[in-house]
Amino acid sequence: MQVYLDNNATTMVDPLVVQEMMPFFSDMYGNPNSLHKFGTASHPAISKAIDQVYKALNASDSDDIVFTSCATESNNWVLKSIFRDYVVNGDKNHIITTEVEHPSVYAACKALEEDGVKVTYLPVNSQGIVESHIVRSFITDKTALVSIMWASNETGMINPIKEIGEICKEKGVLFHTDAVQAVGKIPVDLQDVHVDFLSMSAHKFHGPKGIGALYIKNSQKLSPLLNGGEHMGGRRSGTLNVPYIVAMGKAIELATTNIEEKMASIKAKRDRLEDALLELSDTFVVGDREHRTPNTILISIKGVEGEGMLWDLNNGQIGASTGSACASEDLQANTVMLAIGADNELAHTGIRLSLSRFTTDGEIDYTITHFKKSVARLRAISSSFAKVGPTLGGEAKECELHFH
């Protein structure tokens, strides 16, 4: 059996999405900016896709949805345009983000620091969550933007975006959220939450790679990241990627229709897998289940290196990860686990398992069996585990980090 449990890195494209996009490769292939019928033939499908995204997010007609190549582009667009619009050409010089953002936000902020921007990297609590009162305490009259992810790509922990949005609105500060791990996994209602900019990527909810979007509240000012044409109302230059735009519309519609029912099904499988793995001694899962996206487990197994476990799982035809795929070549300790207070040894043992709506009960059963065998094998050859030994009683402990 092959089991894919790395859905926070990317997802399989839903066959219904593939079916929807296929006609726009070889049949309706014209440039949508052309005036002839080959170009205009795709306009209804593009309009439909835009409407599907608006509906999925409950966005207003006054808001903009601009298609990009991915959320990394969307994130960089917001940060670098805010720098241009409010720092270089304004009187602001401060951005607030967190210690645990995705590299596309964190690295962009580091680059802006070199250009003179003051960046505050907020800490997270023992659950891996940014507390709203901490955000409030760091906002000043020089703050141009707060950028905080909706849900963590590594832990699945969900930040209090509604409360943070209200604080930003009260303080007159722009608010951006990287919602890559939220859209399609949990309800995202932009009438209920105040967000100025929201980034998303289709390949996280069973669309293709290479297409994302940026939500812009009330069509407000944001200098283009890419210049060269009047595409997307002049906001984002480049010939529209019609088949992928169509695919993203279909994918977000499929992901968000009856989302509570989908969440419940995924969560039941996730919880069953988590419960079984926590039967092992000295295992810890980061974060409270009820404040986590329903598909995600970040588990640490004492005495088992994350990379060794990953190798063993791969040999058993199980795909998992040690954290963000964008940092998968970096074998340093898991930065999120360090941020929540784990020691360096524990932070090297994290394994992320992330399910999708296509994950089956049979795959969960297979994973439980193989995972337990792998832990036993790796602990048997682990010098650190042999030296310390398992916890007496063989029960998982709950520690100050709120691991389970």
C-alpha positions as CSV (number, residue, x, y, z in Angstrom):
1,M,0.0,0.0,0.0
2,Q,1.1,3.6,-0.7
3,V,0.0,6.2,1.7
4,Y,0.4,9.9,1.2
5,L,0.3,11.9,4.5
6,D,2.1,15.1,3.4
7,N,-0.9,17.1,2.3
8,N,0.2,20.3,4.0
9,A,3.1,20.3,1.5
10,T,0.9,19.7,-1.5
11,T,-2.2,17.7,-2.5
12,M,-3.2,15.5,-5.3
13,V,-5.3,17.3,-8.0
14,D,-8.9,16.2,-7.7
15,P,-9.9,14.3,-10.9
16,L,-12.9,16.6,-11.2
17,V,-10.5,19.6,-11.3
18,V,-8.4,18.0,-14.0
19,Q,-11.5,17.4,-16.0
20,E,-12.6,21.0,-15.7
21,M,-9.3,22.4,-16.8
22,M,-8.5,20.1,-19.8
23,P,-10.4,22.0,-22.5
24,F,-8.3,25.1,-22.0
25,F,-5.1,23.5,-23.1
26,S,-5.9,22.5,-26.6
27,D,-9.4,23.6,-27.4
28,M,-10.0,27.1,-25.9
29,Y,-6.3,28.1,-25.9
30,G,-6.5,31.7,-27.0
31,N,-5.0,34.6,-25.1
32,P,-7.9,35.9,-23.1
33,N,-6.7,39.5,-23.7
34,S,-7.1,39.1,-27.5
35,L,-10.2,40.5,-29.1
36,H,-10.9,37.6,-31.4
37,K,-13.1,34.7,-30.6
38,F,-10.2,32.5,-29.7
39,G,-9.4,34.8,-26.9
40,T,-12.9,35.7,-25.7
41,A,-14.0,32.1,-25.7
42,S,-12.4,31.6,-22.3
43,H,-14.0,34.7,-20.6
44,P,-17.1,32.9,-19.2
45,A,-14.9,30.2,-17.6
46,I,-12.6,32.9,-16.0
47,S,-15.6,34.8,-14.7
48,K,-17.0,31.6,-13.3
49,A,-13.7,30.8,-11.5
50,I,-13.6,34.3,-10.0
51,D,-17.1,33.9,-8.7
52,Q,-16.2,30.5,-7.2
53,V,-13.4,32.1,-5.3
54,Y,-15.5,35.0,-4.1
55,K,-18.2,32.6,-2.9
56,A,-15.8,30.3,-1.1
57,L,-14.3,33.2,0.9
58,N,-17.6,35.1,1.2
59,A,-15.8,38.2,-0.3
60,S,-17.7,41.4,-1.2
61,D,-18.1,42.7,-4.7
62,S,-16.0,45.7,-3.7
63,D,-13.0,43.4,-2.9
64,D,-10.5,42.2,-5.5
65,I,-9.4,38.7,-6.1
66,V,-6.1,38.7,-8.1
67,F,-4.7,35.4,-9.4
68,T,-1.0,34.9,-8.9
69,S,1.4,32.0,-9.5
70,C,1.4,30.9,-5.8
71,A,1.0,32.1,-2.3
72,T,4.7,32.9,-2.1
73,E,4.2,35.5,-4.8
74,S,1.1,36.8,-3.0
75,N,3.0,37.1,0.3
76,N,6.0,38.8,-1.3
77,W,3.7,41.1,-3.2
78,V,2.0,42.4,0.0
79,L,5.2,42.8,2.0
80,K,7.3,44.4,-0.7
81,S,4.5,46.7,-1.9
82,I,3.7,47.8,1.6
83,F,7.4,48.7,1.9
84,R,7.2,50.7,-1.2
85,D,3.9,52.4,-0.5
86,Y,4.2,53.1,3.2
87,V,7.9,53.0,4.0
88,V,9.7,54.4,1.0
89,N,6.9,56.7,0.0
90,G,5.3,57.2,3.4
91,D,6.0,57.8,7.1
92,K,5.9,54.1,8.3
93,N,8.9,51.9,9.0
94,H,7.6,48.9,11.0
95,I,6.1,45.5,10.2
96,I,4.9,42.9,12.7
97,T,5.0,39.2,12.0
98,T,5.8,36.0,13.9
99,E,8.7,33.7,14.6
100,V,6.9,30.8,13.0
101,E,5.8,32.2,9.6
102,H,6.2,30.3,6.4
103,P,9.6,31.1,4.8
104,S,7.9,33.2,2.1
105,V,6.9,35.7,4.7
106,Y,9.8,35.3,7.2
107,A,12.6,35.5,4.5
108,A,10.8,38.4,2.8
109,C,10.8,40.3,6.2
110,K,14.5,39.5,6.7
111,A,15.2,41.0,3.3
112,L,13.2,44.1,4.1
113,E,15.2,44.6,7.3
114,E,18.3,45.0,5.1
115,D,16.5,47.9,3.5
116,G,15.9,49.6,6.8
117,V,12.5,48.2,7.8
118,K,12.0,47.5,11.5
119,V,10.5,44.1,11.9
120,T,9.1,42.6,15.1
121,Y,8.9,38.8,15.2
122,L,6.3,37.9,17.8
123,P,6.7,34.8,20.0
124,V,4.1,32.1,20.2
125,N,2.8,30.5,23.3
126,S,3.3,26.9,24.3
127,Q,0.6,25.8,21.9
128,G,2.3,27.5,19.0
129,I,-0.3,30.2,18.8
130,V,0.2,34.0,18.6
131,E,-1.9,35.6,21.4
132,S,-3.9,38.7,20.2
133,H,-2.9,40.8,23.2
134,I,0.8,40.4,22.3
135,V,0.0,41.8,18.8
136,R,-1.7,44.8,20.3
137,S,1.2,45.6,22.6
138,F,3.7,45.9,19.7
139,I,1.6,48.1,17.4
140,T,2.9,51.7,17.2
141,D,2.1,54.7,15.1
142,K,4.9,53.6,12.8
143,T,3.5,50.2,12.1
144,A,2.5,49.7,8.4
145,L,1.4,46.1,8.4
146,V,0.7,43.1,10.6
147,S,1.3,39.8,8.8
148,I,0.3,36.6,10.7
149,M,-0.6,33.2,9.2
150,W,-4.1,31.9,9.7
151,A,-3.0,28.4,10.4
152,S,0.5,26.9,10.8
153,N,1.8,24.7,8.0
154,E,3.8,22.6,10.5
155,T,1.5,22.2,13.5
156,G,-1.9,23.1,12.1
157,M,-2.5,25.4,15.0
158,I,-5.0,28.1,14.2
159,N,-4.3,31.7,15.3
160,P,-7.0,34.1,16.6
161,I,-7.3,35.8,13.3
162,K,-10.7,37.4,14.1
163,E,-9.3,39.1,17.3
164,I,-6.1,40.2,15.6
165,G,-8.1,41.6,12.7
166,E,-10.2,43.7,15.0
167,I,-7.2,45.0,16.8
168,C,-5.6,46.0,13.5
169,K,-8.8,47.7,12.4
170,E,-9.1,49.6,15.7
171,K,-5.5,50.7,15.4
172,G,-5.7,51.7,11.7
173,V,-3.0,49.2,10.7
174,L,-3.2,47.0,7.6
175,F,-3.6,43.3,8.3
176,H,-2.3,40.5,6.0
177,T,-2.7,36.7,6.6
178,D,-1.1,33.8,4.9
179,A,-4.2,31.6,4.7
180,V,-2.6,28.8,2.7
181,Q,-3.3,26.2,5.4
182,A,-6.7,27.5,6.2
183,V,-8.6,27.9,2.9
184,G,-10.3,24.6,2.0
185,K,-9.5,23.1,5.5
186,I,-11.6,25.3,7.8
187,P,-14.3,27.9,7.2
188,V,-12.9,31.2,6.0
189,D,-15.5,34.0,6.0
190,L,-14.2,37.4,5.1
191,Q,-17.5,39.0,6.2
192,D,-16.9,37.7,9.7
193,V,-13.2,38.5,9.9
194,H,-11.4,41.8,9.1
195,V,-8.5,41.1,6.8
196,D,-7.0,43.5,4.3
197,F,-4.9,41.0,2.4
198,L,-5.2,37.2,2.2
199,S,-2.9,34.8,0.4
200,M,-3.9,31.4,-0.8
201,S,-2.6,28.6,-3.1
202,A,-4.6,26.1,-5.1
203,H,-2.3,23.1,-4.6
204,K,-3.1,23.0,-0.9
205,F,-6.8,22.2,-1.6
206,H,-6.6,19.7,-4.5
207,G,-5.9,22.2,-7.3
208,P,-2.7,22.3,-9.4
209,K,0.6,23.8,-8.5
210,G,1.5,27.1,-10.0
211,I,-1.7,29.1,-9.3
212,G,-2.6,31.1,-6.3
213,A,-4.5,34.3,-5.5
214,L,-4.4,37.4,-3.3
215,Y,-7.5,38.9,-1.8
216,I,-7.5,42.7,-1.4
217,K,-10.2,44.2,0.7
218,N,-12.2,47.1,-0.8
219,S,-9.8,47.1,-3.8
220,Q,-7.4,49.2,-1.8
221,K,-4.1,50.5,-3.0
222,L,-1.2,48.1,-3.4
223,S,1.5,48.7,-5.9
224,P,2.0,45.9,-8.4
225,L,4.9,43.5,-7.8
226,L,5.1,42.7,-11.5
227,N,4.9,45.4,-14.2
228,G,4.4,45.0,-17.9
229,G,0.7,45.0,-18.8
230,E,-2.8,45.7,-17.8
231,H,-3.7,42.2,-16.8
232,M,-6.0,41.7,-13.8
233,G,-7.0,45.4,-13.9
234,G,-3.4,46.4,-14.0
235,R,-2.7,44.8,-10.6
236,R,-0.7,41.7,-11.8
237,S,1.0,41.6,-15.2
238,G,1.3,38.4,-17.2
239,T,-1.0,36.5,-19.6
240,L,-3.7,34.8,-17.6
241,N,-3.1,31.1,-16.9
242,V,-6.6,30.1,-17.9
243,P,-6.6,26.4,-17.3
244,Y,-5.1,26.8,-13.9
245,I,-7.5,29.7,-13.0
246,V,-10.4,27.5,-14.0
247,A,-8.9,24.7,-12.0
248,M,-8.5,26.8,-8.9
249,G,-12.1,27.9,-9.1
250,K,-13.3,24.3,-9.3
251,A,-10.9,23.1,-6.5
252,I,-12.0,25.8,-4.0
253,E,-15.7,25.1,-4.8
254,L,-15.2,21.4,-4.1
255,A,-13.1,22.0,-1.0
256,T,-15.5,24.5,0.6
257,T,-18.9,23.0,-0.3
258,N,-20.2,21.2,2.9
259,I,-16.8,21.9,4.5
260,E,-18.0,21.1,8.0
261,E,-18.9,17.6,6.9
262,K,-15.5,17.2,5.2
263,M,-13.8,18.5,8.3
264,A,-15.6,16.0,10.5
265,S,-14.6,13.0,8.3
266,I,-10.9,14.1,8.1
267,K,-10.7,14.9,11.8
268,A,-12.1,11.4,12.8
269,K,-9.4,9.7,10.8
270,R,-6.7,12.1,12.2
271,D,-7.8,11.6,15.8
272,R,-7.8,7.8,15.4
273,L,-4.3,7.9,14.0
274,E,-3.2,10.3,16.7
275,D,-4.7,8.2,19.5
276,A,-3.0,5.1,18.2
277,L,0.4,6.7,18.0
278,L,0.1,8.2,21.5
279,E,-0.2,4.7,22.8
280,L,3.6,4.6,22.3
281,S,5.6,5.7,25.3
282,D,7.3,9.1,25.3
283,T,5.4,10.5,22.3
284,F,4.2,14.1,22.2
285,V,1.8,15.9,19.8
286,V,2.0,19.6,19.5
287,G,-1.1,21.6,20.3
288,D,-4.7,21.1,21.4
289,R,-6.8,19.2,18.8
290,E,-9.6,21.7,19.0
291,H,-7.4,24.6,18.0
292,R,-5.8,22.7,15.1
293,T,-6.7,22.2,11.5
294,P,-8.5,18.9,11.3
295,N,-5.9,17.1,9.2
296,T,-2.6,17.8,10.9
297,I,-0.4,16.0,13.5
298,L,3.1,17.1,14.5
299,I,4.4,14.3,16.6
300,S,7.7,13.8,18.4
301,I,9.0,10.4,19.4
302,K,11.7,10.4,22.0
303,G,14.8,8.6,20.8
304,V,13.8,8.7,17.1
305,E,15.4,11.2,14.8
306,G,12.9,12.8,12.5
307,E,15.0,12.1,9.4
308,G,15.5,8.5,10.4
309,M,11.7,8.0,10.9
310,L,11.1,9.7,7.6
311,W,13.4,7.3,5.8
312,D,11.7,4.3,7.5
313,L,8.2,5.6,6.6
314,N,9.3,6.1,3.0
315,N,10.6,2.6,2.8
316,G,7.1,1.5,3.9
317,Q,5.6,3.6,1.1
318,I,4.3,6.3,3.5
319,G,4.9,9.9,2.6
320,A,5.3,12.3,5.5
321,S,7.6,15.2,6.4
322,T,9.6,16.7,9.2
323,G,8.0,20.1,8.7
324,S,7.7,22.7,5.9
325,A,8.5,21.3,2.5
326,C,10.0,24.7,1.6
327,A,12.7,24.0,4.2
328,S,12.9,20.2,3.7
329,E,16.6,20.4,2.7
330,D,17.5,22.0,5.9
331,L,18.2,19.3,8.5
332,Q,18.3,21.7,11.5
333,A,16.0,21.4,14.4
334,N,12.3,22.2,13.8
335,T,12.1,25.9,14.3
336,V,8.4,25.8,15.3
337,M,9.2,23.3,18.1
338,L,12.1,25.4,19.3
339,A,9.8,28.5,19.3
340,I,7.3,26.8,21.6
341,G,10.0,25.8,24.0
342,A,11.0,22.3,23.1
343,D,14.7,21.4,23.7
344,N,17.0,20.9,20.8
345,E,16.9,17.1,21.1
346,L,13.1,16.9,21.1
347,A,12.9,19.5,18.2
348,H,14.9,17.0,16.0
349,T,12.3,14.3,16.4
350,G,9.2,16.0,14.9
351,I,7.3,14.2,12.2
352,R,4.3,15.9,10.5
353,L,1.4,13.8,9.2
354,S,-1.2,15.6,7.3
355,L,-4.3,14.0,5.8
356,S,-6.7,15.0,3.1
357,R,-10.3,14.1,2.1
358,F,-8.9,11.4,0.0
359,T,-7.2,9.6,2.9
360,T,-8.9,6.3,3.6
361,D,-9.5,4.2,6.8
362,G,-7.3,1.5,5.3
363,E,-4.4,3.9,4.8
364,I,-4.7,4.9,8.5
365,D,-4.7,1.3,9.6
366,Y,-1.6,0.6,7.5
367,T,0.2,3.7,8.8
368,I,-0.5,2.8,12.4
369,T,1.0,-0.6,12.0
370,H,4.1,0.5,10.1
371,F,4.7,3.5,12.3
372,K,4.8,1.5,15.5
373,K,7.1,-1.1,13.9
374,S,9.4,1.7,12.8
375,V,9.5,3.3,16.2
376,A,10.4,0.0,17.8
377,R,13.2,-0.6,15.3
378,L,14.7,2.8,15.5
379,R,14.5,3.0,19.3
380,A,16.3,-0.4,19.4
381,I,19.3,1.2,17.7
382,S,19.1,4.6,19.3
383,S,21.9,5.3,21.8
384,S,20.1,8.2,23.4
385,F,16.9,6.3,24.0
386,A,18.8,3.2,25.3
387,K,20.6,5.4,27.7
388,V,17.6,7.3,29.1
389,G,15.0,4.5,28.6
390,P,11.3,4.9,28.2
391,T,8.9,6.6,30.6
392,L,7.8,4.2,33.4
393,G,4.3,3.0,32.8
394,G,4.6,3.4,29.0
395,E,2.2,6.3,28.9
396,A,2.5,9.5,27.0
397,K,3.1,12.5,29.1
398,E,1.5,15.9,28.9
399,C,4.2,18.5,29.6
400,E,4.4,22.3,29.9
401,L,4.5,22.6,26.2
402,H,1.0,21.3,26.1
403,F,2.1,18.3,24.1
404,H,-0.1,15.2,24.6
